[in-house]
Amino acid sequence: MLATTGVFGVMAYSVGRRTREIEVRVALGAEGGDVSGMILRQGLRSILAGVAVGAALLACYFPARRATRVDPVVALRCE
C-alpha cells in the first residue's frame, strides 16, 4: 500500500510538471489513449527499474551479510 501511494505521488507530480507538453500533444491531435499510454509506459519503466534494483540489492545483501560474520581466524586458517 505504501509503495502504491509513493508511485502515485511521483506520477502525479510528473504529470503535473508535464501538463503543458500534454496539452500541446492533445492540441496537435493526440488522443486520450495515446496520452494515457505515454504516462503508463513512463510509470512502468520506473517501477521495473525499481524492481530490478531492489532484486539486485536483495541478491547482494545476504552474501554480504554472511561475509561480515566470518571469523577472521577461521578464514585465515582455510588459506
PyMOL commands that set and color helices and strands:
alter all, ss='L'
color gray80, all
select helices_A, chain A and resi 2-17+19-27+32-68+72-78
alter helices_A, ss='H'
color red, helices_A
deselect
rebuild
show_as cartoon
